[in-house]
Amino acid sequence: MKKWWKQGNAKRDWGVTLALLGFTGLTGLCVFIPVISWHSEGGGMTVTGILLSLAAGCSLVMAIVQPWRRLWKYLVLLVMAVISFFIMVWMHNIAYALREMTKNQFLLPGIFGFIDVATFLLAIILCPCLFLVGAGGGAVLSLARLRTEATTIRKAIFAFVGTACMGAIIGFFWFILTQMA
């Protein structure tokens, strides 16, 4: 009997995995090129820098989840990305408050400062990448199931899930681009 986490997995294609990891490294290095990714007049990332960092993170996550072939795995990844974003923001705020309260202690401000920065970076870099990969995989797999389903109800459910996942991706990028203005 297969384990539940192995059900619906294809065999890992190492060529695709290595290509995704190479793309991750290339786009990740491009994020640190000031001419491409950073404003010259004092800091802040450009839209290109944000899109490059999202591309690097998403390709890293795709390299990990590449053998997945089940729709529910991507939908669980999508929901857990949203939940973990709010948990990471909450932990960031708690760690910041604890760091400020223990300023005069010996070791505690450093520990809480590390937790503060780590949870902030996880919330703004990893969680959106998990969200995009979950929504993209959910959209692709649910729309691919439309052709194979026999009943109208099941087709409608898969069409709704695929459309909702595509809408989530479009809404995410709309939010990012409108906040940059």
Backbone as a chain_set.jsonl record, in Angstrom:
{"seq": "MKKWWKQGNAKRDWGVTLALLGFTGLTGLCVFIPVISWHSEGGGMTVTGILLSLAAGCSLVMAIVQPWRRLWKYLVLLVMAVISFFIMVWMHNIAYALREMTKNQFLLPGIFGFIDVATFLLAIILCPCLFLVGAGGGAVLSLARLRTEATTIRKAIFAFVGTACMGAIIGFFWFILTQMA", "coords": {"N": [[0.835, -1.177, 0.0], [0.543, 2.178, -0.864], [1.943, 5.111, 0.635], [0.129, 7.98, 1.909], [1.246, 10.436, 1.143], [2.666, 9.824, -1.051], [0.9, 9.052, -2.953], [-0.349, 9.606, -6.155], [1.918, 10.759, -7.154], [4.245, 11.278, -9.697], [7.176, 9.776, -11.102], [10.147, 11.446, -10.221], [11.398, 13.778, -12.484], [14.539, 14.309, -13.151], [15.902, 15.95, -14.904], [14.123, 18.075, -15.419], [13.897, 19.007, -12.792], [16.56, 19.849, -12.237], [16.804, 21.811, -14.208], [14.899, 23.662, -13.296], [16.076, 24.328, -10.837], [18.435, 25.511, -11.782], [17.333, 27.728, -13.113], [16.275, 28.974, -10.883], [18.636, 29.729, -9.534], [19.754, 31.491, -11.45], [17.798, 33.57, -11.757], [17.668, 34.322, -9.11], [20.233, 35.38, -8.682], [20.092, 37.56, -10.406], [18.413, 39.245, -9.032], [20.029, 40.596, -7.287], [21.464, 42.388, -8.792], [22.086, 45.703, -9.093], [21.307, 47.509, -11.191], [19.205, 46.273, -12.469], [17.267, 45.507, -10.508], [16.94, 47.377, -8.413], [16.04, 50.623, -7.202], [17.766, 53.534, -8.171], [17.911, 55.907, -6.751], [18.141, 55.751, -3.878], [17.079, 53.355, -2.844], [14.867, 50.511, -2.437], [12.909, 48.089, -4.146], [12.436, 47.527, -7.627], [9.686, 46.927, -9.915], [10.569, 44.961, -11.61], [12.545, 43.728, -10.04], [10.977, 42.643, -7.99], [9.383, 40.847, -9.45], [11.399, 39.167, -10.423], [12.366, 38.058, -8.017], [10.07, 36.699, -7.185], [9.892, 34.888, -9.314], [12.224, 33.388, -8.9], [11.695, 32.233, -6.36], [9.294, 30.825, -6.905], [10.14, 29.001, -8.872], [11.9, 27.487, -7.367], [10.139, 26.31, -5.505], [8.563, 24.897, -7.328], [10.43, 23.079, -8.263], [10.581, 21.41, -6.118], [7.941, 20.403, -5.799], [7.455, 19.201, -8.196], [6.889, 16.425, -9.003], [4.199, 16.085, -8.289], [0.873, 15.065, -8.944], [-1.747, 15.319, -8.238], [-4.748, 17.089, -7.719], [-5.739, 17.904, -5.213], [-3.476, 18.159, -3.639], [-2.212, 20.472, -4.532], [-4.216, 22.317, -3.945], [-4.309, 22.13, -1.17], [-1.741, 23.109, -0.652], [-2.119, 25.729, -1.538], [-4.071, 26.737, 0.277], [-2.706, 26.383, 2.715], [-0.582, 28.118, 2.298], [-1.801, 30.621, 2.439], [-2.77, 30.576, 5.086], [-0.351, 30.22, 6.471], [0.919, 32.61, 5.844], [-0.476, 34.537, 7.386], [0.081, 33.526, 9.924], [2.886, 33.799, 9.991], [3.114, 36.599, 9.821], [1.896, 37.31, 12.219], [3.673, 36.062, 14.037], [5.964, 37.525, 13.442], [5.221, 40.075, 14.358], [4.885, 39.549, 17.114], [7.5, 38.732, 17.804], [8.887, 41.083, 17.236], [7.759, 42.802, 19.143], [8.581, 41.507, 21.503], [11.327, 41.74, 21.206], [11.636, 44.504, 21.446], [10.765, 44.839, 24.056], [12.725, 43.557, 25.515], [15.107, 44.983, 25.314], [17.241, 45.732, 27.003], [18.332, 43.395, 27.925], [20.621, 40.553, 27.949], [21.039, 38.443, 25.856], [18.6, 38.032, 24.661], [17.431, 40.107, 22.911], [18.82, 39.717, 20.496], [18.098, 37.09, 19.75], [15.299, 37.339, 19.497], [15.303, 39.274, 17.521], [16.395, 37.883, 15.358], [14.343, 35.965, 14.943], [12.3, 37.738, 14.338], [13.147, 38.929, 11.867], [13.446, 36.615, 10.285], [10.836, 35.482, 10.208], [9.507, 37.583, 8.976], [10.721, 37.638, 6.429], [9.999, 35.08, 5.522], [7.244, 35.466, 5.362], [6.963, 37.436, 3.363], [8.348, 36.48, 1.151], [8.488, 33.56, 0.844], [5.802, 32.599, 1.353], [4.104, 33.946, -0.628], [5.166, 32.715, -2.932], [4.585, 29.995, -2.512], [1.815, 30.243, -2.555], [1.368, 31.083, -5.251], [2.348, 28.874, -6.72], [0.682, 26.839, -5.746], [-1.845, 27.817, -6.587], [-1.43, 27.969, -9.353], [-0.833, 25.267, -10.03], [-3.235, 24.131, -9.169], [-5.041, 25.36, -10.945], [-4.14, 24.426, -13.469], [-4.334, 21.584, -13.229], [-7.061, 21.234, -12.552], [-8.412, 22.32, -14.742], [-7.446, 20.616, -16.672], [-8.708, 18.279, -15.95], [-11.267, 18.705, -16.804], [-11.764, 17.733, -19.381], [-11.824, 14.974, -19.044], [-13.879, 14.29, -17.34], [-17.142, 12.932, -16.823], [-19.73, 13.642, -15.913], [-21.922, 16.48, -15.725], [-22.046, 17.989, -13.407], [-19.606, 17.461, -12.08], [-17.865, 18.478, -14.001], [-18.574, 21.164, -13.851], [-17.765, 21.76, -11.244], [-14.963, 21.383, -11.402], [-14.4, 23.308, -13.344], [-15.103, 25.614, -11.946], [-13.225, 25.535, -9.817], [-10.805, 25.717, -11.259], [-11.136, 28.211, -12.518], [-11.338, 29.852, -10.257], [-8.773, 29.525, -9.16], [-7.192, 30.631, -11.219], [-8.189, 33.228, -11.122], [-7.279, 33.925, -8.577], [-4.524, 34.062, -9.003], [-4.379, 36.144, -10.885], [-5.502, 38.203, -9.354], [-3.566, 38.377, -7.339], [-1.261, 39.339, -8.747], [-2.351, 41.729, -9.691], [-2.745, 43.083, -7.29], [-0.064, 43.344, -6.42], [1.048, 44.935, -8.483], [-0.534, 47.246, -8.354], [0.114, 48.214, -5.863], [2.659, 49.057, -6.201], [2.569, 51.47, -7.449]], "CA": [[0.0, 0.0, 0.0], [1.307, 3.416, -0.93], [1.695, 6.104, 1.669], [-0.755, 9.018, 1.404], [1.978, 11.538, 0.53], [3.234, 9.355, -2.305], [-0.16, 8.793, -3.917], [-0.5, 10.627, -7.175], [3.202, 11.325, -7.551], [4.966, 10.64, -10.786], [8.59, 9.675, -10.787], [10.789, 12.751, -10.385], [12.195, 13.992, -13.683], [15.687, 15.051, -12.643], [16.258, 16.985, -15.867], [13.258, 19.215, -15.135], [14.265, 19.524, -11.478], [17.823, 20.583, -12.356], [16.545, 23.023, -14.987], [14.223, 24.603, -12.402], [17.063, 24.827, -9.875], [19.301, 26.433, -12.51], [16.563, 28.96, -13.304], [16.216, 29.605, -9.567], [19.924, 30.387, -9.295], [19.94, 32.599, -12.386], [16.923, 34.686, -11.396], [18.06, 34.767, -7.778], [21.403, 36.252, -8.816], [19.68, 38.805, -11.075], [17.77, 40.114, -8.049], [21.052, 41.389, -6.599], [22.101, 43.333, -9.71], [21.41, 46.981, -8.8], [20.741, 48.154, -12.37], [17.974, 45.583, -12.842], [16.273, 45.27, -9.471], [16.864, 48.349, -7.33], [15.974, 52.033, -7.567], [19.078, 54.151, -7.997], [17.863, 57.077, -5.884], [17.998, 55.564, -2.452], [16.642, 52.06, -2.361], [13.581, 49.968, -2.819], [12.94, 47.222, -5.316], [11.599, 47.866, -8.763], [8.753, 45.856, -10.279], [11.4, 43.891, -12.175], [13.168, 43.011, -8.927], [9.953, 41.843, -7.304], [9.02, 39.73, -10.323], [12.528, 38.225, -10.441], [12.401, 37.313, -6.76], [8.947, 35.754, -7.237], [10.25, 33.822, -10.256], [13.207, 32.52, -8.243], [11.021, 31.457, -5.32], [8.328, 29.892, -7.493], [10.841, 27.901, -9.53], [12.416, 26.616, -6.311], [9.015, 25.512, -5.003], [8.172, 23.96, -8.392], [11.424, 21.999, -8.309], [10.263, 20.481, -5.031], [6.633, 19.755, -5.98], [7.367, 18.804, -9.594], [6.222, 15.15, -9.31], [2.807, 16.024, -7.842], [-0.114, 14.911, -10.012], [-3.081, 15.358, -7.636], [-5.293, 18.431, -7.553], [-5.918, 18.251, -3.807], [-2.184, 18.557, -3.059], [-2.005, 21.878, -4.854], [-5.194, 23.117, -3.213], [-3.831, 22.184, 0.223], [-0.607, 24.036, -0.66], [-2.684, 27.07, -1.669], [-4.704, 27.129, 1.547], [-1.675, 26.477, 3.747], [0.21, 29.325, 2.051], [-2.552, 31.76, 2.978], [-2.772, 30.455, 6.55], [1.002, 30.435, 6.993], [1.23, 34.028, 5.729], [-0.993, 35.236, 8.556], [0.832, 33.052, 11.091], [4.213, 34.416, 9.963], [2.968, 38.019, 10.162], [1.627, 37.35, 13.659], [4.925, 35.748, 14.733], [6.851, 38.676, 13.24], [4.811, 41.148, 15.272], [5.185, 39.112, 18.484], [8.954, 38.765, 17.993], [9.286, 42.493, 17.285], [7.366, 43.343, 20.448], [9.46, 40.922, 22.519], [12.653, 42.34, 21.042], [11.591, 45.852, 21.997], [10.595, 44.757, 25.511], [13.932, 43.015, 26.14], [16.268, 45.709, 24.781], [18.345, 45.83, 27.955], [18.772, 42.062, 28.323], [21.903, 40.162, 27.376], [21.0, 37.669, 24.62], [17.242, 37.941, 24.134], [17.128, 40.934, 21.737], [19.377, 39.089, 19.297], [17.274, 35.933, 19.39], [14.017, 37.83, 19.004], [15.574, 39.976, 16.267], [16.521, 36.854, 14.318], [13.0, 35.441, 14.683], [11.57, 38.835, 13.703], [13.556, 39.046, 10.464], [13.177, 35.361, 9.581], [9.398, 35.338, 9.931], [9.144, 38.609, 7.998], [11.148, 37.188, 5.102], [9.138, 33.966, 5.13], [5.913, 35.973, 5.025], [6.909, 38.215, 2.127], [8.995, 35.804, 0.025], [8.103, 32.16, 0.664], [4.351, 32.385, 1.308], [3.54, 34.245, -1.945], [5.597, 31.717, -3.913], [3.765, 28.815, -2.269], [0.477, 30.592, -3.026], [1.333, 31.086, -6.709], [2.515, 27.503, -7.225], [-0.547, 26.116, -5.434], [-2.922, 28.284, -7.462], [-1.111, 27.568, -10.727], [-1.041, 23.821, -10.151], [-4.67, 23.881, -9.06], [-5.691, 25.772, -12.19], [-3.757, 23.536, -14.573], [-4.871, 20.243, -13.045], [-8.524, 21.216, -12.576], [-8.858, 22.53, -16.111], [-7.125, 19.406, -17.428], [-9.707, 17.263, -15.599], [-12.537, 19.006, -17.47], [-11.93, 16.88, -20.565], [-12.004, 13.563, -18.714], [-15.051, 14.066, -16.491], [-18.329, 12.54, -17.576], [-20.957, 14.309, -15.48], [-21.941, 17.928, -15.827], [-21.764, 18.553, -12.079], [-18.164, 17.389, -11.839], [-17.242, 19.442, -14.907], [-18.818, 22.507, -13.306], [-16.914, 21.92, -10.058], [-13.578, 21.569, -11.836], [-14.319, 24.606, -14.021], [-15.118, 26.639, -10.898], [-11.936, 25.51, -9.108], [-9.78, 26.244, -12.163], [-11.351, 29.646, -12.686], [-10.995, 30.506, -8.986], [-7.309, 29.54, -9.038], [-6.664, 31.638, -12.147], [-8.556, 34.523, -10.561], [-6.384, 34.198, -7.451], [-3.231, 34.476, -9.559], [-4.56, 37.474, -11.472], [-5.684, 39.123, -8.234], [-2.274, 38.55, -6.674], [-0.422, 40.244, -9.529], [-3.004, 43.033, -9.701], [-2.428, 43.701, -6.004], [1.364, 43.711, -6.407], [1.314, 46.042, -9.398], [-1.187, 48.474, -7.894], [0.806, 48.711, -4.68], [3.944, 49.638, -6.616], [2.356, 52.815, -8.022]], "C": [[0.887, 1.249, 0.0], [0.978, 4.306, 0.249], [0.879, 7.232, 1.067], [-0.005, 10.14, 0.714], [2.611, 11.129, -0.792], [2.166, 9.093, -3.363], [-0.263, 9.937, -4.9], [0.795, 11.304, -7.571], [3.742, 10.557, -8.738], [6.421, 10.491, -10.34], [9.244, 11.027, -11.085], [11.625, 12.765, -11.656], [13.361, 14.893, -13.292], [16.158, 16.123, -13.616], [15.433, 18.244, -15.638], [13.626, 19.842, -13.795], [15.554, 20.339, -11.545], [17.655, 21.854, -13.177], [15.852, 24.079, -14.126], [15.187, 25.174, -11.364], [18.05, 25.786, -10.536], [18.617, 27.772, -12.758], [16.43, 29.719, -11.991], [17.507, 30.364, -9.286], [20.131, 31.603, -10.179], [19.08, 33.799, -12.005], [17.243, 35.209, -10.002], [19.284, 35.666, -7.804], [21.037, 37.58, -9.47], [18.996, 39.767, -10.113], [18.796, 41.049, -7.413], [21.826, 42.322, -7.521], [21.386, 44.675, -9.565], [20.732, 47.627, -10.003], [19.378, 47.551, -12.726], [16.908, 45.713, -11.76], [16.078, 46.38, -8.455], [16.786, 49.76, -7.874], [17.321, 52.676, -7.289], [19.058, 55.304, -7.008], [17.521, 56.737, -4.449], [17.406, 54.253, -1.992], [15.245, 51.689, -2.8], [13.696, 49.142, -4.08], [12.035, 47.768, -6.408], [10.619, 46.719, -9.003], [9.524, 44.676, -10.853], [12.054, 43.072, -11.07], [12.182, 42.138, -8.183], [9.566, 40.637, -8.148], [10.146, 38.704, -10.429], [12.603, 37.42, -9.15], [11.235, 36.324, -6.682], [9.253, 34.59, -8.18], [11.251, 32.856, -9.635], [12.545, 31.643, -7.192], [10.059, 30.431, -5.886], [9.024, 28.729, -8.198], [11.481, 26.96, -8.51], [11.306, 25.723, -5.75], [8.571, 24.501, -6.056], [9.167, 22.818, -8.531], [11.133, 20.962, -7.232], [8.977, 19.703, -5.319], [6.429, 19.235, -7.398], [6.705, 17.445, -9.838], [4.753, 15.073, -8.906], [1.868, 15.95, -9.041], [-1.543, 14.95, -9.486], [-3.507, 16.801, -7.388], [-5.351, 18.828, -6.085], [-4.601, 18.67, -3.156], [-1.906, 20.031, -3.333], [-2.993, 22.775, -4.119], [-4.832, 23.206, -1.734], [-2.644, 23.135, 0.33], [-1.1, 25.483, -0.735], [-3.274, 27.565, -0.352], [-3.662, 27.285, 2.646], [-0.765, 27.687, 3.538], [-0.489, 30.556, 2.619], [-2.527, 31.733, 4.502], [-1.383, 30.757, 7.113], [1.437, 31.889, 6.84], [0.764, 34.772, 6.971], [-0.286, 34.793, 9.842], [2.21, 33.705, 11.143], [4.143, 35.906, 10.3], [2.722, 38.168, 11.657], [2.907, 37.08, 14.451], [5.939, 36.879, 14.59], [6.507, 39.793, 14.222], [5.117, 40.796, 16.727], [6.692, 39.198, 18.753], [9.462, 40.201, 18.044], [8.947, 43.104, 18.647], [8.265, 42.798, 21.556], [10.876, 41.477, 22.417], [12.691, 43.737, 21.64], [11.472, 45.83, 23.526], [11.862, 44.301, 26.212], [15.19, 43.706, 25.628], [17.464, 45.677, 25.715], [18.821, 44.48, 28.465], [20.052, 41.696, 27.575], [21.756, 39.533, 25.992], [19.636, 37.709, 23.941], [16.956, 38.864, 22.951], [17.667, 40.352, 20.428], [18.551, 37.914, 18.817], [15.947, 36.393, 18.807], [14.184, 38.619, 17.701], [15.714, 39.005, 15.11], [15.16, 36.296, 13.952], [12.15, 36.476, 13.948], [11.883, 38.9, 12.211], [13.219, 37.782, 9.684], [11.693, 35.201, 9.251], [8.914, 36.396, 8.954], [9.511, 38.165, 6.591], [10.331, 35.996, 4.618], [7.767, 34.453, 4.687], [5.9, 36.701, 3.691], [7.571, 37.534, 0.932], [8.454, 34.396, -0.188], [6.596, 31.97, 0.512], [3.722, 32.8, -0.021], [3.944, 33.239, -3.022], [4.81, 30.421, -3.749], [2.341, 29.04, -2.774], [0.392, 30.504, -4.55], [1.481, 29.686, -7.297], [1.267, 26.676, -6.939], [-1.691, 26.517, -6.339], [-2.67, 27.88, -8.911], [-1.312, 26.082, -10.96], [-2.506, 23.449, -10.056], [-5.409, 24.238, -10.33], [-5.394, 24.8, -13.322], [-4.41, 22.166, -14.418], [-6.393, 20.209, -13.074], [-9.055, 21.452, -13.984], [-8.511, 21.345, -17.011], [-8.139, 18.294, -17.144], [-11.052, 17.507, -16.282], [-12.799, 18.073, -18.642], [-12.274, 15.446, -20.209], [-13.256, 13.282, -17.893], [-16.286, 13.815, -17.335], [-19.56, 13.348, -17.189], [-20.811, 15.827, -15.535], [-21.599, 18.586, -14.499], [-20.264, 18.564, -11.813], [-17.411, 18.34, -12.761], [-17.394, 20.86, -14.38], [-17.938, 22.766, -12.087], [-15.472, 22.178, -10.461], [-13.393, 22.882, -12.585], [-14.298, 25.734, -12.995], [-13.782, 26.696, -10.168], [-10.836, 26.082, -9.988], [-9.897, 27.738, -12.359], [-10.993, 30.408, -11.413], [-9.484, 30.573, -8.798], [-6.686, 30.56, -9.986], [-6.998, 33.048, -11.663], [-7.671, 34.905, -9.389], [-5.017, 34.665, -7.943], [-3.327, 35.887, -10.13], [-4.726, 38.522, -10.371], [-4.395, 39.386, -7.493], [-1.412, 39.54, -7.437], [-1.04, 41.632, -9.642], [-2.682, 43.779, -8.411], [-0.978, 44.178, -5.972], [1.609, 44.939, -7.293], [0.629, 47.332, -8.973], [-0.509, 49.041, -6.655], [2.143, 49.354, -5.032], [3.787, 51.076, -7.121], [2.493, 53.908, -6.994]], "O": [[1.847, 1.352, 0.764], [-0.126, 4.261, 0.793], [0.914, 7.44, -0.146], [-0.54, 10.753, -0.21], [3.044, 11.982, -1.567], [2.487, 8.928, -4.54], [-0.262, 11.105, -4.511], [0.772, 12.325, -8.258], [3.697, 9.328, -8.771], [6.823, 11.032, -9.31], [8.926, 11.67, -12.086], [12.454, 11.882, -11.879], [13.189, 16.1, -13.122], [16.757, 17.112, -13.194], [15.969, 19.352, -15.658], [13.664, 21.066, -13.671], [15.624, 21.421, -10.961], [18.288, 22.868, -12.884], [16.18, 25.262, -14.216], [15.128, 26.362, -11.047], [18.46, 26.769, -9.92], [19.24, 28.826, -12.631], [16.466, 30.949, -11.971], [17.471, 31.514, -8.848], [20.625, 32.632, -9.719], [19.578, 34.923, -11.939], [17.105, 36.403, -9.74], [19.367, 36.618, -7.028], [21.609, 38.616, -9.128], [18.993, 40.976, -10.347], [18.462, 42.174, -7.04], [22.759, 42.987, -7.071], [20.2, 44.775, -9.88], [19.675, 48.239, -9.848], [18.501, 48.252, -13.231], [15.753, 46.002, -12.071], [15.116, 46.328, -7.69], [17.398, 50.066, -8.897], [17.948, 52.387, -6.27], [20.108, 55.652, -6.468], [16.668, 57.398, -3.857], [17.247, 54.071, -0.785], [14.545, 52.466, -3.449], [14.483, 49.455, -4.973], [11.006, 48.387, -6.139], [10.715, 45.668, -8.369], [9.172, 43.522, -10.609], [12.109, 41.846, -11.16], [12.509, 41.019, -7.789], [9.435, 39.529, -7.628], [9.884, 37.504, -10.514], [12.877, 36.22, -9.187], [11.402, 35.221, -6.162], [8.917, 33.443, -7.886], [11.143, 31.643, -9.82], [12.802, 30.441, -7.135], [10.005, 29.296, -5.41], [8.552, 27.594, -8.13], [11.59, 25.76, -8.762], [11.508, 24.526, -5.544], [8.239, 23.365, -5.716], [8.782, 21.703, -8.881], [11.408, 19.776, -7.414], [8.923, 18.491, -5.112], [5.311, 18.863, -7.755], [5.991, 17.32, -10.833], [4.115, 14.055, -9.17], [2.038, 16.671, -10.024], [-2.471, 14.638, -10.232], [-2.725, 17.622, -6.908], [-5.045, 19.971, -5.744], [-4.609, 19.459, -2.212], [-1.42, 20.75, -2.46], [-2.637, 23.881, -3.713], [-5.03, 24.25, -1.111], [-2.546, 23.891, 1.297], [-0.554, 26.361, -0.067], [-3.0, 28.686, 0.077], [-3.732, 28.231, 3.431], [-0.23, 28.227, 4.507], [0.151, 31.428, 3.207], [-2.287, 32.76, 5.137], [-1.254, 31.464, 8.112], [2.25, 32.364, 7.633], [1.521, 35.552, 7.548], [-0.081, 35.603, 10.747], [2.66, 34.12, 12.212], [5.02, 36.422, 10.994], [3.283, 39.061, 12.292], [3.197, 37.78, 15.421], [6.692, 37.157, 15.523], [7.393, 40.382, 14.841], [5.562, 41.654, 17.49], [7.11, 39.679, 19.805], [10.373, 40.506, 18.814], [9.752, 43.833, 19.227], [8.667, 43.543, 22.449], [11.548, 41.661, 23.432], [13.676, 44.113, 22.275], [12.015, 46.701, 24.206], [12.065, 44.62, 27.384], [16.239, 43.07, 25.52], [18.602, 45.603, 25.249], [19.653, 44.436, 29.371], [20.506, 42.424, 26.692], [22.315, 40.062, 25.031], [19.542, 37.44, 22.743], [16.269, 38.426, 22.028], [17.038, 40.483, 19.378], [18.327, 37.755, 17.617], [15.516, 35.909, 17.76], [13.28, 38.62, 16.865], [15.219, 39.26, 14.013], [14.847, 36.164, 12.768], [11.379, 36.136, 13.051], [10.969, 38.924, 11.386], [12.756, 37.862, 8.546], [11.341, 34.826, 8.132], [7.998, 36.136, 8.174], [8.71, 38.298, 5.665], [10.005, 35.909, 3.434], [7.19, 33.913, 3.742], [4.922, 36.6, 2.951], [7.372, 37.972, -0.201], [8.006, 34.069, -1.288], [6.159, 31.245, -0.382], [2.865, 32.071, -0.521], [3.158, 32.942, -3.922], [4.409, 29.812, -4.741], [1.733, 28.139, -3.352], [-0.55, 29.918, -5.084], [0.807, 29.351, -8.271], [0.834, 25.896, -7.787], [-2.435, 25.658, -6.814], [-3.601, 27.492, -9.617], [-1.893, 25.679, -11.968], [-2.976, 22.563, -10.769], [-6.305, 23.51, -10.755], [-6.3, 24.396, -14.052], [-4.98, 21.642, -15.376], [-6.969, 19.243, -13.575], [-10.05, 20.843, -14.377], [-9.199, 21.095, -18.0], [-8.399, 17.459, -18.011], [-11.888, 16.605, -16.333], [-13.939, 17.666, -18.868], [-12.943, 14.762, -20.984], [-13.652, 12.123, -17.768], [-16.461, 14.395, -18.407], [-20.357, 13.705, -18.056], [-19.714, 16.37, -15.407], [-20.937, 19.624, -14.468], [-19.718, 19.573, -11.367], [-16.422, 18.946, -12.348], [-16.463, 21.661, -14.452], [-17.423, 23.872, -11.916], [-14.828, 23.082, -9.931], [-12.34, 23.509, -12.475], [-13.557, 26.704, -13.155], [-13.257, 27.782, -9.922], [-10.01, 26.858, -9.508], [-8.896, 28.455, -12.366], [-10.41, 31.49, -11.481], [-8.969, 31.584, -8.322], [-5.759, 31.275, -9.607], [-6.178, 33.957, -11.784], [-7.344, 36.079, -9.217], [-4.422, 35.568, -7.357], [-2.458, 36.724, -9.885], [-4.15, 39.607, -10.454], [-4.152, 40.512, -7.059], [-0.884, 40.482, -6.847], [-0.309, 42.622, -9.685], [-2.379, 44.972, -8.439], [-0.702, 45.297, -5.541], [2.301, 45.873, -6.886], [1.165, 48.414, -9.212], [-0.561, 50.25, -6.43], [2.694, 50.116, -4.237], [4.769, 51.813, -7.209], [2.343, 55.085, -7.321]]}, "num_chains": 1, "name": "protein.A"}
